Amino acid sequence: MLRFPNPGSTISNFVAVYTAAFKALNGRVVGLDDIVRAVVNANLATSSGYVGEEAVNRSTREDRSRDPLYNQMKMYAELFRTMGWLHPTAASSLRYTFTLLGEQLVAAGQENWPLLHQCVLGIAYPTRVLTVMGDAELRPFAFILKTMKASGGHLSRDEMIIGPLSAATDLGASALASVEAKIVASRKDQAALDAAMADLSQSRGIQENTLKNYTRWPIAVLRDSGWVEPIKARFRDGQKYNAFALTESGIKTAMVIDSAIDLRLSTVEALDQPSRDAVAVVSHFRMLDQAGFDISPVQERVDSALPLAVAAVPSLADASRTILFSPFQSLSLDDTQRAFPGNLISVRTDKAAEVTAIGQVGRDDRSHLFVAPKLVPAERQASAEADALRSELIAIMTEAPDPKDAAALFCLRHSKDTKEVFYPLVTHLFQILGFPSDYSRAGVNYQRWDACVWVQGYALPVEIKSPTEEVVLATKAIRQALENKVVLLSRGGLETTRELSSLIVGFRVPNERGDMSNLIDNVFDAFGFRLGVIDLGSLAYLAARCVRDGVSIDADQLAHLRGFLDV
């Protein structure tokens, strides 16, 4: 029997969990702990009655198999992979990247149900996205609806278990007829159904309660999709039992399935690579079209792929027929990379800090732009202002000894700072870290930048946004940092080189950093300029570490920062 995990009870919450993880982490290769924190921070998960950081602390165990939040997110991740929204990387099956399909689900917002329906029907086994026990060749939800339609319009939970969810295959008329015969035999009376369940439990070596638990998520999907509704059915002896009946929407969907183009992994993988790519492109964008998306912006791409796709799969010539094939739910990472080159990624392995390139860097992975600070012994800068700020941090750390907590409290206290206060504050934090820094005075027109940091005598221009200007950094800051670099190089006055970074410091960086990441890469690819982004929390954390431990960020790393300083 197919085994679906059960991390939650409703599909709306299921989507909310994915959306929270996507918005916080898209653009990165992530692990389960990253997803845990993103979901907890969105108040969508608790542990031992606690929320936030305390929930994570209460849940975390040295033995990860006993960690409640970790294992709940592991179940969510398995289902997100099944839906084609999350894909394991080549480096590790527990390191993930968000997919183009997942991005499109989030983009649909409250209108996501049509695409959800397509993703549910797109689930098929075997798949290159997930390893599943057994060798079943099934499109489970489509087969459940077809079985319901053929079995009087309804199925009970136990009938789903002994029937479509335990079938070896759903291909061919005989497969449906065989399952239908099992259902008919089990409807004699309750004893007949109980015996069928007992036989299945014994043959599979799985307890009946466990078999029933595997149906919780499928039933939630069928129910929340509006395809089924609960009813009271009758055995042939007249006794009533609980079942689910097809709604009008469910009947229409079952009829669409009957006439659909149902492509399986074995068929598509048998094609040569160009044909496989073409089929992937056509099927994905038709899937979006079926879900109500406007695909006119990519119509030229679809039209270009169509002749080769039709040559490989002639039925694709009929644009009126629904396609049941989702490349992000079926194909390998290599295949989806080739078919959708705008989404090729690089991945960071679990065991090494270096980035292993497996393709052009694209929208789904920005691990190279999230830079963990390398800490080295700090060199103290003499400054009355820096000393005053150092005293403030020391006082804060008597209340919050952990540097991360101290940084959070520091940010809270400076959340209303105007530019007149915030710009000097930033320079004094750099001074605490051992780097000479100064801010530009009002009226000094030749200094386009808001501040400068000097590393070994070379200047890094700094674009600063105070929280009263914008709480969350906008992409406009990228353009301004580029201008700062161009002006500094063209006008001179300060010693610098093209290779050194132009920095951006703001109160907070956006959770969704895709647009900003794209621009940082675009600027580097076009001009060779490095743009580094630092939020106040990260800068305050480093300053707190400097005060407590006497360490600072490596000067060369700061001087060549490209992307987000990620503490």
N, C-alpha and C positions, 0 to 999 in steps of 0.2 A: 504494500500500500504506500502511496505517496505520503510523505511526512512533512506537513507544514507546521512550522513553529507557531506559537501563540503568544506574542509579546504584549498584545493589547486587545481590547474588546470591540473597538469601533474603527472603521476605515477613516473617518474624519481625523481621529487622533493619530492614526498611522501616517496619514499624509502630513499632519502638523509636525510630527517628529522628524520626518524627512526634510520638510521645509526649513525647520529650525537648524538642522545640521547643515543643509545646503547654504543657507544665508550666512552662517557663521564660518564655514570652512571651504566653500567652493573656491577653486584655484589652488588647492593643496592636495597632496597625497596624505591621507589621514589614516589613523588607526582607531580602534574601538574606544580607547580612552579619550581621544579627541571628540568623538561623537557623544560620549557620556557627558563631557563638560558642556558641550554646546546645547544638548537637550536639557540638562539640569539648569543651565543659565537661562533657558527659555521657560523655566518653571513647568516643564512637561514630564518631569520624573522626580521622584522623591525616594528617600531611603530611611527606614526606621522613623518615619514621620517628620524627617528634616528635609529642608530644601537648600539649594545653593551649595556652597563649598562644604558645608557640614554634611550634606547628603552624600557627597563624594567621599568625604573622610569616613563616614559611618559605613559606607558600602565596601570600600577598598579592602581587599584581603591579599595576603601574600600568595595564597592559593587562589588563582583567578577563577577556578571552577566554583568557588564559594562566594564570589563577588556578585551580589544581586544585580547592580546596575550594569556591570560589564557583561553579564550573561544576557540581560534583557536586550542590550544594544546589539549583542551578537545575533540574537534572534531577529531583531529588526533588520540588521544588515543582510542577513540571509534572504529575507523577503524583499528588501530593496534590490538585491541582485536579481532575484526572480522576476521582479517587475522591470528590470533593465535600467534602473536609475543609479545604480552603484556598480562599479566594476572592480574586481580585484586586479592588482598590478602583477606584472611578471615577477617582481621581487618577492612578493609574499601574498598568500591568500587572505591574510588579515590586514593588508594595507590596501586602501581603496582610493579610487578617483570618481568624482561625480561625472555623470554622462550627459551628453547633449539631450537625450530623452528626458532625463531627470530635470535638466534646466528648463525644458519646455513645459514640463508638468508644473514647476514652480511659477513659471511665467503665466500660466493659465489662471493662477489665483483661485478665486472662488468658483470659477467656471471650469474646474478641472475634471468633472465627472465624465464628459465624453472621451477625454484622453485616458482617464482611468479605465473606462470600459475597454478601450483598445489594448491597453497594457495587460489587463486581466485575460482577454482572449489571446493575447500574444504569448502567454506562458505556454511553453512546450518543452517536453523532455524527449531525448537528451538535449543538453545545452552545454556550450563551452564556458558559460558564465558561472556555473555551479555544479559541483559533483553531487550526484544523487544516488543513493543506494538502489541497487537493482538495475534492470535493463529495460524498463518500461518505455514504450514509444507512445506518448500521450500528449494531447492538448487538453488538460484536465477540465478547465471550466467550460470550454466549448462542448466537451463530451458529456459533462453533467447536464447541460441544457438540452443537448440532443437526446440524452437518455430520459430526461423528464418528459420531453415532448412525446417520446415513443412509449412512455409508461403511464399513460393516462393523465399526463400533465403535472405529475407530482412525484416527489421522493421524500422519504424520511431520512434522518441522519444516518441510521444504520443501513438503509438501502444504498445510500451514497458510498458507504464503506465497502460493502460486499460487492457493489457494482462498479461504477465508473472509476472510483479512486483506487480500486485494486486490479483493474484490467491490465493485461500485458500490453495491449495496443488498442487504439481506437480507429485504426485504419481498415477500411473495407466494411461492406455491409454485414459480413459475418460477425465482426467484432461487436457491433451494436446489437445484433440479434442475440448473441451469446449473453451479453449483459442483461438485455431485456428478459431473457428466459430465466435468469437468476432472480430478477426482481419479481417476476410473476410467481415463481415457485415460493418465494419467501412471503408472499401476501396471502398464503392459505390461512395462517393464524399467527399469533404471537410466538408460539412454540417453534414454528417453521423459521421465523426470522431469527429467533434466539439461537437455533441450531446452526443456521448459516453463519452467524457471528462467531459462535464457538469454534466451528470448523476453521474459519479464517484465522482466528486467534491462535489456534493450535498449529496450523500449517506455517504461519509466519513467525511463531515464537514471540508474539507480542500480546501483552495483556489487553483485554477488551477495553478497559478504561483508558489505556494509552491510545488505542485505535480511535476512540471517541474524541480524545483531546486533539488529535491531528486534524479534526474537522472544524475546530472552532474558527480558525481564520477563514477557510473557504466559505463557511456558512455566513460569517460576518460580511464577506465580500458580496455574496449572492443577495443577502438581505439588504445591505446598505446601497447596493447598486439599483435596487428597485426591480430586479429581475424575478424575485420570488417573494411570497408572503406566507405566513404560517396558516395552516388549515388543520382540520380534523378529517383524516382519511379513515377508511374502513378496510379491515381484512375481509376475506371472503366469508368468514364465519360471522361477520357483522360487528365484531369488536372494533372500537375506535382506537386510533393511534395518531400521534403528532407527526405532521409532515409539512413540507413546503411545496406550494403550488406555483407554477409559472404565472406571472402577471401578464398583462397585455404587452408590456415592454419586453418581458422575458420571451414571450412567444415570437415577437418580431425579431428579436436577436437570434433565437434558434433557427428561424427561417433564413435569416441572412447567412448564418453559419452553413446551412445546407448547400447554399449556392456559392460559397466563398472559394477563393483560390487558396488552398491550404498547403503552404510550402513547409517542408521540414528540413532540419539541419542536414540530414544525409543527402538530400537533393541539392541543396545549395553548395555544400562543401565538395560535391562531385564536379562542380563547374570549374573551368579555368579561372585564374585570378581576376582578369578584367571582367569576365561575365559575372563572377561572384560580386565584385564591387558594384557593378551596374544594377544587379538585382537588389542589393542592399540599399542603394540610393533610392531607387524607384519605390521599393516597399516601405521604407521609412517615411518618405514624404507623402506617399498616398495614405499611410496610417494617420499622419497629421491632418491631411485633407478630410479623411473620414471622421476625425475628431472635431472638425469645424475650424481648423486653423486656416489662415490665409497663406497659401503657399506660393502666391504669385511672385514674391521676391526670389524664389529659388526655382521657378518654373523652367527657366532656361537650362538649369543644371539637370532637372528631371528629364526634360526633352532630349538633352544630349545623351543621357544614359539609357533612354528607353529602347532605341533600336537594338543595342547589344543585349539588353535584358530580355526583350521579346524573342530574340534569336535563341536565347538559352532556355527561356520558359515562355512558350508561345501564348499561353493563357493570359499573360500580362498585357496583351494587346487590348483586352476588353477592359476599358477603364471604368465600366459600370459595376464590375464585380469587386467585392471587398477582398482585400489581401489579408490573409492570416499569416503574417511572418514579420517578426520584429528583429532587426539585426542586433540591436543593443541587448536583446533578451536571449539571443541564440548564438551569435558568432563570437569568435575569440577576439581578444584585445587587438591582436595584429590585424585581423580582418576589418574591424571597425575603424582602426587607424588609417588603413589604406583607403577605405571607402569614404571616410569623412576626414580628409587631411587637415582641415581647419581645427581639428580636435586632437591632433597627435600630441603625445605627452613625453616628458622625461620623468623618470621616477628616482627617488632617493631610496636606497636599500636600507633595511633595518640595521645592517651590520657595518655600514660605512657612511661617512658624512658626504662623500663625493656623489655627484649626480651622474647616474648612468644614462646616457642618451640612447633612446630607442626610437627617436623620430624628432621631427620638427616640434619645437615648443609651441603649444597652443593653448586654447582657452581652458581646458579641463585640468591642467596641472601647472601650478606656479611654485613648486617647491623650491626652485632656484631663487625665488624672490623673497623667501622667508628665511632671514639670516639670524641664526642664534649667535649671541655675542661671545666672542672669545675673550676671556678675562685674564688680565695680566696685572702685575703690581702697579699701583697708581703713583704718579708724580704730582705732588701737591703744588698748586698754584697759589701764590700769595695775593689775596684780594680781600678787602674789608667786607665787600658785599657777599662774596662767596663764603667767607667765614660766618657771616650772619645767617646765611641760608643753611650752612652746615649745622649751626646751632639749632635752627628750626627743625631740621631732620632728626637731630639727636633727641630733641624733645618729643617729637612724634613717635620715635622708636621706643621711648619709655612706655608709651601707650600700646604700641603695636610693634613688638620686637621683630617679627618676620618682615623682611624687606618688601615682599609683595603687599602685605597688609599696610605697611608704612606708606608705600607708593600710592595705594588706593586712598588712604586718608589724606595724603598730601594733595592728590588731585581734587578731592572733595573740597578742601580748603581753598584751592585756587580756581574753582570752577566758574567764578564770576569775575575773574581778572580781565581788565581791559588791556588793550595793546600796550598802553603806557607802563603797565605793571608786568605784563606777560613777556614782552620782548626782553627786558633786562633779566627776568627770571630764568629764561632759557639760557642766556649767556652765562649766568652765574652757575647753573647746573653743569654746563660744559667745563667751567673753571674748576668746580669741585672734582670733576673727573680727570683734571690735570691738563686740560687743553686751553691755551689762551683764546679768549673769545670776547667780542664786543658787538654791540648793536648799533645800527645806523641812526643818527640823530635826525629829527625832522628838519626838512629844509636842505639837507645835503643831497642835492639832486643827482650828482654823479654816482652816488652809491645806490644802485637799483635794488640791491638785496636788503633784507631786514637786519641781517647780522652776518658775522663771519666767525668761523672757527679756524684756528691755525694748527696744522699738524706738521711738525718738524719744519716750520718756517713757511709752509705753503698754505694758501687760503682756500677754504671751502665756503662758498656763499650759502646762506641759510634763508629760506623763505619761511616765515612764521605766521601762523594763524592763531590768534587768541580765541578763547571760548566765547567771548562776546562778539567776535566776528563770525565764527562758525564753530559749532560744537564738534561736528564731524568734518574732517577734511574732505573737500570736494576735488574733482578732477582738475579744476581750474588751477590748483596749486602746482600741478605737474607742469602746465604751460609756463607758469611764473618762474618755477625753478629752472626750466630750460632757458628762459630769457635771462635769468640771473647769470647763468654760466656763459651765455653768448656775450652779454654786456661786459662781464669781467675779463673775458679773453680779448675782446675787441678794444676796450678802453685802457686796459692795463691798470697800473697803479698798485696792484697787489700781486705778489708772486704766486703763480698757480700753473697747472698744466691741464691739458685736455682730459687726461686719464683720471683726474681726481673728481670726487663726487660733488654734486650740487645737492644740498640737503633741504628737506622739508620737515618742519616740526609743527605739530598741531596738538590740540587737546585730545582728540580721539581719531583713530582711523576707522573707515567704514567697515562694518561686518562683511558686506559683499564687496570684495576688492577687485572684481574682474575687470571693470573698466579702467581702474587706476593701474592694475597690473599690465593690461594691454598697452597703455600709453608708455609705461616705463620701458617695456620691451621695444615698443615702436621707436622711441627716442634713441635707445641704445643701438638698434639695428640700423637706423638711418644716419645717426650722427656720431655714434660711439661715446655718447655722454652717459655717465652713470648718475642716476637720480636715486637718492636714499630717503626713506620716509621713517620718521621717528615720532611716536606719540608721547605725550607728557608722562603717562604711566611708565613707559619703558625707560625714559630718561631719569625719572625719579627713582625707579627701582635700581638702576645702575649707580645713581648717586648714593642711595641708601647702602648698597653693597660696598661702595667706596668708603663711606663713613664707618661702617661696621667692620669690614674685612680688609680695607686698604687695597682694593682691586678696582680696575677700570677696564673699559673696552680697549682692545688692542688698537693702537694708533693706525696701523696699516689697514685693518678691517674697516675702521671708521672712514678713512680717507678714500677707500674704494667701495663703499657701500652701494649696492644696487638692489633696490627692493625695500622690504620692510624689516626693520630691526625687530626681531621676534624673541621676546624674553619669556 
